[in-house]
Amino acid sequence: MFPRLVEGRIRAALADTPVVAINGPRQSGKTTLARSIAGDTHRYLTLDDENTFVAARDNPVGFVRDLDRAVIDEIQRAPRLMLALKQSIDTDRRPGRFLITGSANLLTMPRAQESLAGRVELISLLPLAQAEVRNTKTPSFIQNILEGRLPARIERGVTGDAIMEIALTGGYPEVLKRTDSTRRTAWCRQYLNAIVQRDLPDIAAVEKPAEARRLIDALALQVGQLTNFSTLAGQLGLSSKTAESYFGLLEQLFIVRRLEAWQRNAFNRLVKTPKVHFWDTGLVAACQRLSIEKLRTDRKPLGALLEGFVFAELLKLAASMDEQIRFSHYRDKDQVEVDFIVEGESSGLAGIEVKASATIASGDFTGLKKLKSATGADFRLGVVLYDGDEVLTFGDRLWAAPFASLWAAD
């Protein structure tokens, strides 16, 4: 079992909160972690078991009534269970009674919001971060850049084919077990098929799941780009409303992730259109059927793939932090942009550009310089992540750093 960065947060929450929810995509390791943490003290029940599911769906109050302490897996399959949990907790508010997992975003489920508000701590468990794969203790990239510095010790040699392989593989534990790229692609495509055929109907009435599956493949070609649902829908023969609805459902299932545009009231020339990303670049690579060999021949898809990989790593690091981290992108009407803006609750902001190259030039900092000028004292640091080994300075609070900075620790 890989060490998980959020384990400490989960254990702390169980010590003072009645319900702790581990939320994240299927096959990200939620069940393994939940049983590791609470397997000796809690009864384990999974709604993926048909008999358990029917009992929870048809008689939620009776299902919960006799439970003292329990792990309830895949709770999104029986939304009425949320109200039954509320009733049980209101009569017995001991901390750590229920550890629940969900493969759909519980924050977007009305019954969960209404029933468990103030009673649950929600913690995201995403596919494995490189810090978890490499067992890096307390990776500090986000904390450091918000303090205006870069990690001190950075792994060398993760460049070229090595960084491409990492981005192509992604972080699902089952994919990491497979050494053959064809087998990895097959697993990812079957995974996506299962999501739309099984999990999508659990959260919404979808008449044609195959349309959502086609949308996933189309979105994989849009990674890192501004999202125009009208154009995308037209290409797929869907209405714009249908495409946006499917996108929202895929967001709930942790397949895609909208990256909103950064904006302040004073900056009216900023483009406000969001970008599209995936929670895992292994899925992107599978949809596009990318491989090391293809990327060596045609490097055009590499920039978007690495941009998506960086964002996925940032999301995983942020999930392990107590501080709320907000991500956005910057783009103005002159097409000057910054791939990611990272903001803490009270510690200013940092900008990140991604470059799929081993060479860096002053022009690569155009967007970061503009962001720095626009935000003044709030600007802590701007960094271009690139395919190299050295940390290099390009001016006041402007740096180039290897991709390996993402999993470095002080």
The 8 nearest C-alpha neighbors of each residue, nearest first, counted from 0:
[[1, 2, 31, 32, 3, 28, 172, 35],
 [0, 2, 3, 131, 132, 134, 127, 172],
 [3, 1, 131, 0, 4, 134, 132, 6],
 [4, 2, 5, 6, 131, 1, 127, 32],
 [3, 5, 319, 6, 2, 131, 7, 137],
 [6, 4, 319, 8, 3, 7, 9, 318],
 [7, 5, 9, 8, 3, 4, 10, 32],
 [6, 8, 10, 9, 5, 11, 4, 3],
 [7, 9, 11, 5, 6, 10, 12, 319],
 [10, 8, 12, 6, 7, 11, 13, 5],
 [9, 11, 13, 7, 12, 8, 6, 14],
 [12, 10, 8, 14, 9, 13, 7, 15],
 [11, 13, 9, 14, 10, 16, 15, 8],
 [14, 12, 95, 10, 11, 16, 15, 94],
 [13, 15, 12, 11, 94, 95, 16, 10],
 [14, 16, 94, 12, 13, 95, 17, 11],
 [15, 17, 94, 13, 12, 18, 95, 14],
 [18, 16, 94, 95, 96, 92, 93, 118],
 [19, 17, 119, 97, 16, 98, 95, 118],
 [18, 20, 120, 98, 119, 121, 99, 13],
 [21, 19, 99, 121, 100, 98, 22, 122],
 [22, 20, 100, 122, 123, 121, 99, 124],
 [21, 23, 123, 101, 100, 124, 20, 122],
 [22, 24, 124, 102, 125, 123, 253, 101],
 [25, 23, 102, 253, 27, 252, 26, 125],
 [24, 26, 102, 27, 23, 28, 29, 252],
 [25, 27, 28, 24, 171, 172, 29, 173],
 [26, 28, 126, 25, 125, 171, 24, 29],
 [29, 27, 31, 26, 30, 32, 172, 126],
 [30, 28, 32, 31, 27, 33, 21, 124],
 [31, 29, 33, 32, 28, 34, 72, 100],
 [30, 32, 28, 34, 29, 33, 35, 0],
 [31, 33, 35, 29, 30, 34, 28, 36],
 [34, 32, 30, 36, 35, 31, 37, 29],
 [35, 33, 38, 37, 31, 36, 32, 30],
 [34, 36, 32, 33, 38, 37, 31, 39],
 [35, 37, 33, 34, 38, 32, 10, 39],
 [38, 36, 34, 40, 41, 39, 35, 33],
 [37, 39, 34, 41, 40, 35, 36, 43],
 [40, 38, 37, 41, 36, 34, 42, 35],
 [39, 41, 37, 38, 42, 68, 69, 36],
 [42, 40, 69, 68, 37, 38, 70, 39],
 [41, 43, 69, 70, 68, 44, 40, 38],
 [42, 44, 70, 69, 41, 71, 45, 38],
 [45, 43, 71, 70, 72, 42, 46, 51],
 [46, 44, 72, 47, 71, 48, 73, 51],
 [45, 47, 52, 48, 51, 73, 72, 74],
 [46, 48, 45, 49, 52, 73, 51, 72],
 [49, 47, 46, 51, 50, 45, 52, 44],
 [48, 50, 52, 51, 47, 53, 46, 54],
 [51, 49, 53, 52, 48, 54, 46, 55],
 [52, 50, 54, 48, 49, 53, 46, 55],
 [51, 53, 46, 49, 55, 50, 54, 56],
 [54, 52, 56, 50, 55, 51, 57, 49],
 [53, 55, 51, 57, 52, 56, 58, 50],
 [56, 54, 59, 52, 53, 58, 62, 57],
 [55, 57, 53, 77, 54, 58, 59, 52],
 [58, 56, 54, 55, 53, 59, 52, 79],
 [57, 59, 61, 55, 54, 60, 56, 62],
 [58, 60, 55, 62, 80, 61, 56, 83],
 [61, 59, 83, 63, 62, 58, 64, 80],
 [60, 62, 64, 58, 63, 59, 65, 55],
 [61, 63, 59, 60, 55, 64, 58, 54],
 [62, 64, 66, 60, 61, 65, 59, 83],
 [65, 63, 61, 66, 62, 60, 87, 83],
 [64, 66, 63, 67, 62, 61, 60, 87],
 [67, 65, 63, 64, 68, 69, 62, 42],
 [66, 68, 65, 69, 96, 41, 64, 42],
 [69, 67, 96, 41, 97, 66, 42, 70],
 [70, 68, 41, 42, 97, 43, 71, 98],
 [69, 71, 98, 43, 99, 97, 42, 41],
 [72, 70, 99, 44, 45, 69, 43, 74],
 [71, 73, 45, 100, 74, 99, 46, 44],
 [74, 72, 101, 100, 75, 46, 102, 76],
 [73, 75, 76, 101, 72, 77, 100, 71],
 [76, 74, 77, 73, 101, 78, 103, 102],
 [75, 77, 74, 201, 73, 78, 46, 52],
 [78, 76, 56, 75, 79, 80, 74, 55],
 [77, 79, 80, 75, 81, 76, 110, 74],
 [80, 78, 81, 77, 82, 59, 56, 83],
 [79, 81, 83, 59, 78, 82, 77, 84],
 [80, 82, 84, 79, 83, 111, 78, 114],
 [83, 81, 85, 114, 84, 80, 79, 86],
 [82, 84, 60, 80, 86, 85, 81, 59],
 [83, 85, 87, 81, 82, 86, 88, 80],
 [86, 84, 82, 88, 83, 87, 114, 89],
 [85, 87, 83, 89, 84, 88, 82, 90],
 [88, 86, 84, 85, 89, 90, 83, 91],
 [89, 87, 91, 92, 85, 90, 86, 84],
 [88, 90, 86, 87, 91, 85, 92, 84],
 [89, 91, 88, 87, 92, 86, 85, 93],
 [92, 90, 88, 89, 93, 87, 17, 96],
 [93, 91, 88, 17, 89, 94, 90, 96],
 [92, 94, 91, 17, 96, 95, 16, 88],
 [95, 93, 17, 16, 15, 96, 14, 13],
 [94, 96, 13, 17, 97, 16, 14, 18],
 [97, 95, 68, 17, 94, 18, 93, 69],
 [98, 96, 18, 69, 95, 68, 70, 99],
 [97, 99, 70, 19, 20, 18, 69, 71],
 [100, 98, 71, 20, 70, 72, 97, 21],
 [101, 99, 21, 72, 73, 20, 22, 74],
 [100, 102, 73, 22, 74, 103, 75, 21],
 [101, 103, 24, 23, 25, 22, 73, 252],
 [104, 102, 252, 251, 101, 105, 75, 23],
 [103, 105, 251, 106, 107, 22, 252, 102],
 [104, 106, 108, 107, 103, 111, 101, 22],
 [105, 107, 104, 108, 112, 111, 109, 121],
 [106, 108, 105, 104, 109, 251, 112, 111],
 [107, 109, 105, 111, 106, 110, 112, 104],
 [110, 108, 112, 111, 113, 107, 106, 105],
 [111, 109, 113, 112, 108, 114, 81, 78],
 [110, 112, 114, 108, 109, 113, 115, 81],
 [111, 113, 109, 110, 116, 114, 115, 106],
 [112, 114, 110, 111, 116, 115, 109, 82],
 [115, 113, 111, 82, 85, 110, 112, 81],
 [114, 116, 118, 111, 119, 112, 113, 85],
 [115, 117, 118, 112, 114, 113, 119, 111],
 [118, 116, 119, 115, 120, 114, 16, 112],
 [117, 119, 115, 116, 17, 18, 16, 120],
 [120, 118, 18, 19, 115, 117, 121, 16],
 [121, 119, 19, 20, 122, 18, 12, 16],
 [120, 122, 20, 19, 21, 119, 123, 22],
 [123, 121, 21, 22, 20, 120, 124, 9],
 [122, 124, 22, 23, 21, 318, 125, 121],
 [125, 123, 23, 22, 21, 29, 122, 27],
 [124, 126, 23, 27, 315, 123, 127, 24],
 [127, 125, 27, 170, 171, 128, 124, 279],
 [128, 126, 170, 131, 171, 125, 129, 132],
 [127, 129, 131, 130, 312, 315, 170, 132],
 [128, 130, 132, 131, 133, 406, 127, 312],
 [129, 131, 406, 135, 133, 128, 132, 134],
 [132, 130, 134, 128, 129, 133, 2, 127],
 [133, 131, 129, 134, 130, 128, 127, 1],
 [132, 134, 130, 131, 135, 129, 406, 128],
 [135, 133, 131, 132, 130, 136, 2, 1],
 [136, 134, 130, 133, 138, 131, 137, 406],
 [135, 137, 138, 134, 408, 130, 131, 4],
 [138, 136, 408, 139, 135, 4, 409, 130],
 [139, 137, 408, 407, 406, 136, 140, 135],
 [138, 140, 408, 142, 141, 143, 137, 407],
 [139, 141, 143, 405, 142, 138, 150, 144],
 [142, 140, 144, 143, 139, 145, 316, 317],
 [141, 143, 145, 139, 140, 144, 146, 343],
 [142, 144, 146, 148, 140, 145, 141, 149],
 [143, 145, 147, 148, 146, 141, 142, 149],
 [146, 144, 142, 143, 147, 379, 349, 348],
 [145, 147, 143, 144, 148, 142, 379, 346],
 [146, 148, 379, 144, 380, 145, 143, 396],
 [149, 147, 144, 143, 146, 150, 380, 145],
 [148, 150, 143, 144, 151, 140, 147, 404],
 [151, 149, 409, 152, 407, 408, 140, 143],
 [150, 152, 409, 149, 153, 408, 407, 148],
 [153, 151, 150, 407, 409, 408, 154, 404],
 [152, 154, 407, 404, 403, 155, 151, 150],
 [155, 153, 403, 152, 156, 407, 157, 404],
 [154, 156, 388, 157, 153, 403, 158, 389],
 [155, 157, 158, 388, 154, 387, 161, 159],
 [158, 156, 161, 162, 155, 403, 154, 159],
 [157, 159, 162, 161, 386, 156, 387, 160],
 [158, 160, 161, 162, 163, 386, 157, 387],
 [159, 161, 163, 162, 164, 158, 291, 157],
 [162, 160, 164, 158, 159, 163, 157, 165],
 [161, 163, 165, 158, 164, 160, 157, 159],
 [164, 162, 160, 166, 165, 161, 167, 159],
 [163, 165, 167, 161, 162, 166, 160, 168],
 [164, 166, 162, 168, 163, 167, 169, 161],
 [167, 165, 163, 168, 164, 169, 308, 280],
 [168, 166, 164, 281, 165, 284, 169, 163],
 [169, 167, 281, 165, 166, 164, 170, 174],
 [170, 168, 281, 280, 166, 279, 167, 171],
 [169, 171, 127, 126, 172, 128, 168, 279],
 [170, 172, 126, 174, 173, 27, 127, 169],
 [173, 171, 175, 174, 170, 176, 27, 127],
 [174, 172, 176, 175, 171, 177, 26, 186],
 [175, 173, 176, 171, 177, 172, 183, 168],
 [174, 176, 172, 177, 173, 171, 170, 168],
 [177, 175, 173, 174, 178, 172, 183, 171],
 [178, 176, 175, 174, 179, 183, 182, 173],
 [177, 179, 180, 176, 175, 183, 182, 174],
 [178, 180, 182, 181, 177, 183, 184, 176],
 [181, 179, 183, 182, 184, 178, 290, 177],
 [182, 180, 184, 183, 179, 185, 186, 290],
 [181, 183, 185, 179, 180, 184, 186, 177],
 [184, 182, 180, 186, 181, 185, 174, 177],
 [183, 185, 285, 181, 187, 182, 186, 180],
 [184, 186, 182, 188, 183, 187, 189, 181],
 [185, 187, 183, 189, 184, 188, 190, 182],
 [188, 186, 190, 184, 189, 185, 282, 285],
 [187, 189, 191, 185, 190, 186, 184, 192],
 [190, 188, 192, 186, 191, 187, 185, 193],
 [189, 191, 187, 193, 188, 192, 186, 194],
 [190, 192, 194, 188, 193, 189, 187, 195],
 [191, 193, 189, 190, 194, 195, 196, 188],
 [194, 192, 196, 190, 191, 195, 197, 189],
 [195, 193, 198, 191, 192, 197, 196, 199],
 [196, 194, 199, 192, 193, 208, 197, 198],
 [197, 195, 193, 194, 192, 208, 198, 199],
 [198, 196, 194, 193, 195, 199, 200, 201],
 [199, 197, 194, 201, 200, 195, 196, 202],
 [198, 200, 195, 201, 202, 197, 194, 203],
 [201, 199, 203, 202, 198, 204, 205, 197],
 [202, 200, 198, 199, 76, 203, 197, 75],
 [201, 203, 200, 199, 198, 204, 75, 76],
 [204, 202, 200, 205, 201, 199, 248, 198],
 [203, 205, 200, 206, 202, 201, 199, 207],
 [206, 204, 207, 203, 200, 208, 199, 245],
 [205, 207, 208, 204, 200, 209, 210, 203],
 [206, 208, 209, 205, 210, 211, 212, 204],
 [209, 207, 211, 210, 195, 205, 196, 206],
 [210, 208, 212, 207, 211, 213, 195, 196],
 [211, 209, 213, 208, 212, 207, 214, 235],
 [210, 212, 214, 208, 209, 213, 245, 215],
 [211, 213, 209, 215, 214, 210, 195, 208],
 [214, 212, 210, 216, 215, 211, 209, 217],
 [213, 215, 211, 217, 212, 216, 218, 210],
 [216, 214, 218, 212, 213, 217, 219, 211],
 [217, 215, 219, 213, 286, 214, 218, 212],
 [216, 218, 214, 215, 219, 220, 213, 221],
 [219, 217, 221, 215, 220, 216, 214, 222],
 [220, 218, 283, 216, 221, 217, 222, 215],
 [219, 221, 218, 217, 222, 216, 287, 283],
 [220, 222, 218, 224, 219, 223, 275, 217],
 [223, 221, 276, 275, 224, 219, 220, 303],
 [222, 224, 275, 274, 303, 276, 221, 307],
 [225, 223, 274, 221, 222, 226, 275, 273],
 [224, 226, 274, 273, 272, 227, 275, 223],
 [225, 227, 274, 228, 273, 224, 275, 272],
 [228, 226, 229, 230, 231, 225, 272, 232],
 [227, 229, 231, 230, 232, 239, 226, 243],
 [230, 228, 239, 232, 231, 227, 233, 238],
 [229, 231, 233, 228, 232, 227, 234, 239],
 [230, 232, 228, 234, 233, 229, 227, 235],
 [233, 231, 237, 235, 229, 239, 234, 230],
 [234, 232, 236, 230, 235, 231, 237, 229],
 [233, 235, 231, 232, 236, 230, 237, 229],
 [236, 234, 232, 233, 237, 231, 214, 213],
 [235, 237, 233, 234, 232, 238, 231, 210],
 [238, 236, 232, 235, 233, 241, 239, 242],
 [237, 239, 241, 240, 232, 242, 233, 236],
 [238, 240, 229, 242, 232, 241, 228, 243],
 [239, 241, 243, 238, 242, 244, 237, 228],
 [242, 240, 244, 238, 239, 243, 245, 237],
 [241, 243, 239, 245, 244, 240, 232, 246],
 [242, 244, 246, 240, 241, 245, 239, 247],
 [243, 245, 241, 247, 246, 242, 240, 248],
 [246, 244, 248, 242, 247, 243, 211, 249],
 [245, 247, 243, 249, 244, 248, 242, 250],
 [246, 248, 250, 244, 245, 249, 243, 251],
 [247, 249, 251, 245, 250, 246, 244, 252],
 [250, 248, 252, 246, 251, 254, 247, 255],
 [249, 251, 247, 255, 253, 248, 252, 256],
 [250, 252, 104, 248, 103, 249, 253, 247],
 [251, 253, 103, 249, 250, 254, 102, 24],
 [254, 252, 250, 24, 251, 255, 249, 278],
 [253, 255, 249, 252, 278, 277, 250, 256],
 [256, 254, 277, 250, 276, 278, 253, 249],
 [257, 255, 276, 277, 250, 275, 278, 258],
 [256, 258, 275, 274, 259, 276, 273, 255],
 [259, 257, 274, 273, 327, 275, 256, 260],
 [258, 260, 273, 327, 257, 328, 261, 274],
 [259, 261, 328, 271, 327, 273, 329, 272],
 [262, 260, 327, 329, 328, 259, 263, 271],
 [261, 263, 260, 264, 266, 269, 271, 329],
 [262, 264, 265, 266, 261, 267, 269, 374],
 [263, 265, 266, 262, 267, 269, 268, 261],
 [264, 266, 263, 267, 262, 268, 373, 269],
 [267, 265, 268, 264, 263, 269, 262, 373],
 [268, 266, 269, 265, 264, 263, 262, 270],
 [269, 267, 266, 331, 332, 270, 333, 330],
 [268, 270, 331, 267, 330, 332, 266, 271],
 [269, 271, 331, 330, 272, 332, 268, 260],
 [270, 272, 260, 269, 273, 262, 261, 259],
 [271, 273, 270, 260, 225, 274, 226, 259],
 [274, 272, 259, 260, 258, 225, 226, 257],
 [273, 275, 225, 258, 224, 226, 223, 257],
 [274, 276, 257, 222, 223, 256, 258, 226],
 [275, 277, 222, 256, 255, 223, 307, 257],
 [278, 276, 255, 279, 256, 254, 280, 307],
 [277, 279, 311, 254, 255, 256, 253, 276],
 [280, 278, 277, 281, 169, 282, 311, 170],
 [279, 281, 283, 169, 282, 308, 166, 284],
 [280, 282, 169, 168, 167, 284, 283, 279],
 [283, 281, 285, 280, 284, 187, 279, 286],
 [284, 282, 280, 219, 286, 281, 285, 287],
 [283, 285, 289, 281, 287, 282, 286, 167],
 [284, 286, 288, 184, 282, 287, 283, 187],
 [287, 285, 283, 216, 288, 284, 282, 219],
 [286, 288, 284, 289, 285, 283, 219, 220],
 [289, 287, 285, 286, 284, 290, 184, 283],
 [288, 290, 284, 287, 293, 285, 294, 291],
 [291, 289, 293, 292, 294, 288, 167, 180],
 [290, 292, 294, 293, 295, 164, 163, 160],
 [291, 293, 295, 290, 294, 296, 289, 297],
 [294, 292, 296, 290, 295, 291, 297, 289],
 [295, 293, 298, 297, 291, 296, 292, 290],
 [294, 296, 292, 293, 297, 291, 298, 290],
 [297, 295, 293, 294, 292, 298, 291, 299],
 [296, 298, 294, 299, 295, 293, 300, 301],
 [297, 299, 294, 301, 300, 295, 296, 302],
 [298, 300, 301, 297, 302, 294, 303, 296],
 [301, 299, 298, 302, 303, 304, 294, 297],
 [302, 300, 304, 298, 299, 303, 305, 294],
 [301, 303, 355, 305, 304, 300, 306, 299],
 [302, 304, 306, 305, 301, 300, 223, 222],
 [303, 305, 301, 307, 306, 302, 308, 300],
 [306, 304, 308, 307, 302, 303, 301, 309],
 [305, 307, 303, 309, 308, 304, 353, 302],
 [306, 308, 310, 304, 305, 309, 276, 303],
 [307, 309, 305, 311, 306, 310, 166, 280],
 [310, 308, 312, 306, 307, 311, 305, 313],
 [309, 311, 313, 307, 312, 308, 314, 306],
 [310, 312, 308, 314, 313, 309, 278, 279],
 [313, 311, 309, 315, 310, 314, 128, 308],
 [312, 314, 310, 316, 311, 315, 317, 309],
 [315, 313, 317, 311, 312, 316, 318, 310],
 [316, 314, 312, 318, 317, 313, 128, 125],
 [315, 317, 313, 318, 314, 319, 312, 320],
 [316, 318, 314, 320, 319, 315, 313, 324],
 [319, 317, 315, 316, 320, 123, 314, 5],
 [318, 320, 5, 317, 316, 4, 321, 315],
 [321, 319, 317, 322, 318, 316, 323, 5],
 [320, 322, 323, 319, 8, 318, 317, 324],
 [323, 321, 320, 324, 344, 343, 317, 319],
 [322, 324, 344, 343, 321, 325, 320, 317],
 [325, 323, 343, 342, 317, 322, 326, 344],
 [324, 326, 342, 341, 343, 323, 327, 340],
 [327, 325, 341, 340, 342, 339, 324, 258],
 [326, 328, 259, 261, 340, 260, 258, 339],
 [329, 327, 339, 260, 338, 261, 340, 337],
 [330, 328, 337, 336, 261, 260, 338, 331],
 [329, 331, 336, 270, 335, 269, 334, 337],
 [330, 332, 269, 270, 333, 334, 335, 268],
 [331, 333, 334, 268, 269, 270, 330, 335],
 [332, 334, 331, 335, 330, 268, 336, 269],
 [335, 333, 332, 331, 330, 336, 270, 366],
 [336, 334, 366, 333, 330, 331, 337, 365],
 [337, 335, 330, 366, 329, 334, 338, 331],
 [336, 338, 329, 366, 339, 352, 328, 367],
 [337, 339, 352, 328, 351, 336, 329, 353],
 [340, 338, 328, 351, 327, 337, 350, 341],
 [339, 341, 350, 327, 326, 328, 349, 351],
 [340, 342, 326, 349, 348, 325, 350, 339],
 [343, 341, 348, 325, 324, 347, 326, 340],
 [342, 344, 324, 346, 345, 347, 323, 325],
 [343, 345, 323, 346, 322, 324, 342, 347],
 [346, 344, 343, 347, 342, 348, 322, 145],
 [345, 347, 343, 344, 145, 348, 342, 146],
 [348, 346, 377, 342, 345, 378, 343, 379],
 [347, 349, 342, 378, 341, 379, 377, 145],
 [350, 348, 380, 341, 379, 381, 340, 145],
 [349, 351, 340, 381, 339, 341, 367, 382],
 [352, 350, 382, 339, 383, 381, 338, 340],
 [351, 353, 383, 338, 337, 384, 382, 354],
 [354, 352, 384, 383, 306, 385, 351, 355],
 [353, 355, 385, 356, 384, 352, 302, 383],
 [356, 354, 302, 385, 386, 301, 353, 305],
 [355, 357, 386, 358, 354, 385, 359, 387],
 [356, 358, 386, 387, 385, 359, 355, 354],
 [359, 357, 356, 360, 387, 385, 386, 354],
 [358, 360, 363, 357, 361, 399, 356, 385],
 [361, 359, 362, 363, 358, 364, 393, 399],
 [360, 362, 363, 364, 359, 393, 365, 394],
 [363, 361, 364, 360, 365, 359, 366, 368],
 [362, 364, 361, 360, 365, 359, 383, 366],
 [363, 365, 367, 362, 366, 361, 368, 383],
 [366, 364, 368, 362, 367, 363, 369, 335],
 [367, 365, 336, 369, 337, 368, 335, 364],
 [366, 368, 370, 364, 369, 365, 381, 371],
 [369, 367, 371, 365, 370, 366, 364, 372],
 [368, 370, 372, 366, 371, 367, 373, 365],
 [371, 369, 367, 373, 368, 372, 374, 366],
 [370, 372, 368, 369, 374, 373, 378, 375],
 [371, 373, 369, 370, 375, 374, 368, 378],
 [374, 372, 370, 371, 375, 369, 266, 368],
 [375, 373, 371, 377, 372, 378, 370, 376],
 [376, 374, 377, 372, 378, 371, 373, 370],
 [375, 377, 378, 374, 379, 347, 371, 372],
 [378, 376, 347, 375, 374, 348, 379, 346],
 [379, 377, 348, 376, 371, 374, 375, 380],
 [378, 380, 147, 349, 348, 145, 377, 347],
 [381, 379, 396, 349, 147, 378, 144, 397],
 [380, 382, 350, 397, 349, 367, 351, 396],
 [383, 381, 398, 351, 399, 397, 384, 352],
 [382, 384, 352, 399, 353, 351, 385, 400],
 [385, 383, 353, 400, 402, 401, 399, 354],
 [384, 386, 354, 401, 387, 356, 402, 355],
 [387, 385, 357, 356, 158, 401, 355, 402],
 [386, 388, 357, 401, 385, 158, 389, 400],
 [387, 389, 401, 155, 156, 390, 386, 158],
 [390, 388, 387, 391, 400, 401, 399, 155],
 [389, 391, 400, 399, 401, 388, 392, 398],
 [392, 390, 399, 398, 389, 400, 393, 397],
 [391, 393, 398, 394, 397, 399, 390, 395],
 [394, 392, 397, 398, 391, 395, 361, 399],
 [395, 393, 397, 392, 396, 398, 391, 361],
 [394, 396, 397, 393, 392, 398, 380, 381],
 [397, 395, 380, 394, 381, 398, 379, 147],
 [398, 396, 381, 394, 393, 395, 382, 380],
 [399, 397, 392, 382, 393, 391, 381, 383],
 [398, 400, 383, 391, 382, 390, 384, 392],
 [399, 401, 390, 384, 385, 383, 389, 398],
 [402, 400, 403, 387, 385, 388, 384, 404],
 [401, 403, 404, 384, 385, 405, 386, 400],
 [402, 404, 401, 405, 406, 154, 153, 157],
 [405, 403, 407, 402, 406, 153, 401, 150],
 [406, 404, 403, 140, 407, 402, 312, 138],
 [407, 405, 130, 138, 404, 403, 129, 408],
 [406, 408, 404, 153, 138, 405, 150, 152],
 [409, 407, 138, 139, 137, 150, 152, 136],
 [408, 151, 150, 152, 139, 407, 138, 137]]
